[in-house]
Structure formats: structure tokens, C-alpha cells
């Protein structure tokens, strides 16, 4: 038997159960529908990948190089990014309408496991295996290795979200300035940005063709198995990663900061695949550098004022004797 109650608390157990059942009689409709939109687009991304597999089995000799299959992979990556928009909106709507609940927290975590854990792993695993087929193989045919790398990413994403549910402590503003470990939406953004870059059309008119070496896409595909494992381990690590949404919306910023954002938006309008891939990789590199500097100077990853972990989702208190604190919403990296 797990976590037996002391004799003095046996009488309070039915009261707690009745309280929880009463809370489930009314669930927040609008935030929950937005959260389910996140889950829907994550599922749709996996369905698109399944369509690509079926198309490749229909008789095309080299499916990964066919424009139809490449376009499907690009659409699947975009669907994950679209799910991130829903993931950012559900918490905002829940706070504005005062409908943040523990039910929404659990629904958000379950949706994120699918959208930012399983979907990117499945998408990348299929893309890697397509590129490992002869006669134009960019990778050796090692299906067990690719299964392992994708599984590490998906399992670490699930552990990351479970750790948040346990460690989340409340709605303190200090809790939302940094993430402990790479947030799962950011990890999914790195994977999907690299997939979209690999699937981007190549030609002399493309800016990436002029700025990058001709074998860049090949090298990225060859590195994808290791990228999955590294991102998975970073999600369960304690490396500090800044909260971009909180940084952008907190107070005022300098004019050079605004000019930089304008330049980035312009680059994204020209070639969004290259811009997204560069920004997501730089974000991960910044977190690694920040953690290394702090570890060398202070002997710890977090600042002295760093609060509990925040991976998005609504906070829940695992102390059954007290009512849970007001949920904090989904503070995601988007």
C-alpha cells in the first residue's frame, strides 16, 4: 500500500474525495478547449507523418526526396509550432477568465506529452529512417538505434512534465523568470525547426544556398539521432533556460532590442526555416553557456532567488490537507 494515512487522518480522507469530486463537476470550457487544440494539432502532426509513410509505400522509389513527401514533413513540423500557439493561449485565457484549475493543469501536461514529446520524436524518427534507405542513404541503416534515440526524447519529455507537476510551488513571479531544464516546447521547437530546414526547398534563389555549405542538410540529418538524446537529457537536467515570453512582456525594453526583433521578423519573412533553426539552436546554446558560467562561478545552476520549476501548465499542490494554490497557467517558451 502506498502512502498510508495516519489514524488521525482517516476521517478526513472521505472529505478530500468529496471535495475533489465536487471540483470535477465544473470544468473550465474555454481554456480546456484551447488545450485540446494543442493536443489536436500534435495528433494531426503524427497523422501527417503516417500519411507520408503510406505515400512512400505506394511505389515511390526514393520517397524522402519526393516533393510530396517532403512537403508533408514540413506541414507536420508547422503543426507542432501551431500547437505551441494554443499552448501559450490556454494559460492566458485561464488567468484572464479566472478559470485556472488543477483539471486544466493535468490536461495541459497530458497534451504536452503528446504534442511536444511523442510527436517530435515520431516525426524525427521517420525522417531519419527515410534518409537511411539505399541507394541515397545519408545515415547507416540502424533502426534499433533510431528507435532508442526517439524513445529517450519522448520518455524524458514525459519525466520533465511529471517533475513539474511535483515541484511546482505556486504563483510567485520569481518562478517564471527561468526554467529548470529545457522546457518541452523549446525542445520540440528545436527538433521541428531542424526538420523544417532539412525539408525546405533548395535552389540558387534561396538565401540558405548562398550562405551555408552545400552539405549542411546532410550533416543535420546525420546529427538528428544525437540531437534527440541531447535534448531529452537537457529536459530532465537543471540547466537554466530563460523564459522568452516573460522577458518580452516584462516592462519596457531598449530601442536596440526592438530593432533586433524587427530584423529577426524580416529574416523570418525571407526564410523562416533558417531563422527558426538558428534561433532555437542559439536558445539551447545560451542556456548551456549560462548554466556552465553559473556552475563555475557559484557552484550551482540556479540563481539564489530562483523558485520552483516552471514547464508551463497550471500549478497543483500535492499537499492534500490544504487547498491547492491558485494555478499559475501555462508559462511556456513559444
N, C-alpha and C positions, 0 to 999 in steps of 0.2 A: 504494500500500500504506500502511496506516495504522499508526502507532506501531511501526516495525520494531524488533526486538530487537537489541542489540549482539551481536557474535560470541561474546563470553564467556557470554552468557545463552542461547544457542541450545540448549544441552544441558539447561537447566532447564525449557524450555517443555513437553516431554512429561511431566515430573514434575508440573507445575502442572495440566495437563489431567487426569492420572490422579487427582490429589487432588480436583479438582472433581467428576469422575465418581463417585469414592468417596463424596463428601459427598451426592450426589443419590440414593444407594442407600437412604438412610434419611431420610425427611422427617417433620416433626412433624405428627401426625394431628390432635390436638385443636385446637391453635392455628390450623392451616390450615383446618379445618372451620369455625371461628368466623369466620375471614377470608372464606371463601367465603360464609358467611351474610351478611356485609356486601355482597358483590358480588351475591348473590341478591336482596336487598331493593332494591338500586339498580336492577337489571334489572326487578324487579317494578314499581317506580315508573314506569319508562318504559312498561312494558306497560299499566299502568293509564291512562296518558295516551293511548296508542294506542286503548284501549277508548273513551275519551271522544271521540276523533276519529271513530271508527266510529259511535258513537251520534249524534253531530252530523250525520253524513252519512245517517242513516236517515230524515230527513224533518223534524226539528225546525227551526222557522224561526229561532229565536234560541238556539242550544244553550248558550252561555255563561251564560245567565240561567236555564236549566232546572235544577231541584234535583238531578236525577240526575247531570248533568254536573258541576255544582259539587261535589257530594259526591265524585265520582271524583278531582277535583283535590285535594281536601282529604286524601283517603286517600293519594294519591301523595306529598304532602308529608310525611305522617306516616310513610310507609315509609322515606323518607330519614332522618328522625330515628331510627327504629328501627335503621337500618343504622349510625348513629353509636354506638349502644349496643354492637353487635358489634365495631365498630372500636376501642372502648375496652377491650373484654374480651379481644381476642386477644393484645394485648401483655402484659396482666396474667397471663393463663394461661401464655403462653410463658415469662415470667420465673419464675413460681411452679413450673412443671414443668421448668425448665432446658432448654427446647426452642426457645429463640430461635436462628434460623439465617438465613444470607443468603437461602435459598429463601423463608422467611417474609417477609423484607424486600421482595423483589421481588413476591411475591404480594400483599402488602399495598398496595404502590404501584399495581399494576395494578388492584386492586379499587377503590382510592380514585379513580383517574382516571374510572372508570365512575360510581361512586356519587356522588361529590362534584364531579365535573367535567361529565360528559356528561348525567347525569340531571337536575340542576337547570337546566342550560341548555336542554335539550329541554322540560322542564316549563314553564319560563317563556316560552319562545318560542311554544309552542302557546297558552298562556293569553293572551299579548299579541295574537296573530293573531285569536283568538276575539273579543277586545274591539275589534279594528279593523274588524269587519264591520258593514255597514249593516243596519238603519237606526239602531241604538242604539250607534254607534261611539264609544268613548272615546278612540281613537287614530286618526290617519290611516293609511290602508292603504298601508304601505311595507314589503312583505315582504322586500326585499333588505336594508333597514336592520336589521330584526329578525333575519334570518339572521346578519348581521355581528356584532351585539351578542352573540348567543348563542355564536357561534364564538369571539369574543375571550375570553369567560369560560372555555369548555371548553379552549381552547389554553393559556391562562395557567395553568389548574389542572394540566395535564399538565407544563408547564415548571416549575411550582412543585415538583411531586413529583420530577421529574428532578433539579432543583437540590439537593434534599435528599439524594438518593442519592449525589451527587457530593461535597457539602460535609460530610456527617455525619462527625464525627470520633471518636466514642466515647462511653462510658457515663459521662462526667463529670456530677455533679449540676448544675453550673453551666449545662450545655447545655439543661436542661429547665425553667428558670425563665421564659424568654421565647421567643417565636417571632420569627424574622426574616421579616417579611412576614405577611400574613393567612393563617392555616392554612386549608387547603381545607375541612375540616369546618365551620369557622366561617363561611366564605363561603357554603357550602351551607345552613347554618342560617339565615343572613340571607335568602337567596332563598326558601327553603321557608317560613319564618315569615311573610314578606310575602304569599306565595301563599295560605297558610292563612288569614291575616287577611282577604284580599280575598274568599275563598270562605266565610268564616264567615257564619252566618245573621244577618240584620239584623232587628231588631224593637224595639219600645219597651221590652221587658223586658230587653234586652241592655245591659250596662254601657257598652259602647263607643258605643252610640247616644246615651247621655246625656252622655258626656264628650267625644266627638270631633265635629268638624263633619260635616255630612251628606255632603259631597263628599270625605271623606278617602280612601275606597277608589278613587274615580276618580283622584285625584291620585297615589296609589301606583301604579296601573296605568300611568298616563302616565309615571311616573318609572322603571318597571322596565327599559326598554332602557338608560338611562344607568346604572342600578344594576348591571346585568350588566357593563358595561365598567369601571366604577369598581372593583368587587370583583375583577375579573380583574387589573387593574393593581396593586391592593393585594397580591394574592397573590404577584406577582413583584417587589414592592418590598422595601425594607429597613426599613419601619416596624416598631417593636417592638410586639408584642401579648402580653399576659400569658398564662401558662399557667394556666387556671382550675382544672383538676384538681389540678395540683401545689400551687396556692395553697390549695385546700380541704383537702387531705390532709397538708400540711406543718405539723406541730406543732399547737399549740393556738391558738384564736382567742378574741377578747373576747366578752363576753355580748351587746353590741350587734350584733356580727357575726352571732351565732346568731339574734337577734331579727329581723334583716333577712332572713335566709334563711327564717324562718317566715312572714314577711309575703309574701315572693315566692311561696312554695309555696301560701299561701292565695289569692293573686291568680291563680295558675295554675289552681287548682281552680275558680275562678269563671269566668274567661275565659282559657283557655290561649293562644288565638290572639293576643290583645292583649299578654299578658305576654311571650310568646316574641318577638314582633316588637319590642317595646320593649327587651328585654334584649339581643337580638342587635345592634340598631342602636346601643345605648349602648356595647356592647363595641367595635364598629368606631370609634365616635367617641372612645372612651377611647384606643385605640391611635394614632389620628391626633393627638390632643392631646398624648399622651406623646412621640410622635416629633417633633412641632413644638417642644415645650419643650426637648427634648434637643438638637435641631439648632440652636436659637437660643442655648443656654447653653454647649454643649460642641462644637458643630460636627459631631457625629456622632449617628447614631440609637441605636447600642448602648452599653450600659454598658462600662466598661473591662474588667470581668470576664466580659463576655458570651462565650459559647462558640459552637460551631457551630450551624448551623440545625437546627431540630427540627420536622419536619412530621409526626411520627408515623412509624410503621414501624420496622423494625429496622435498626440501623446496619450499614453494609458498608464495608469499606476497599478502596479501589481500588489499593492497593499490592500487586501480585501477589507480591512477594518475601517478604512477611511474612504470617503467618496473620492473618485478619481479627479485629478485637477482638470481645469478647462483644457480641452485638446488644443494643440498648437497649430493644426493644419499641416499642409504638405509644404515644407520649405525645401523645394527641390532645386537642383542645379539644372537650368534649362538655357 
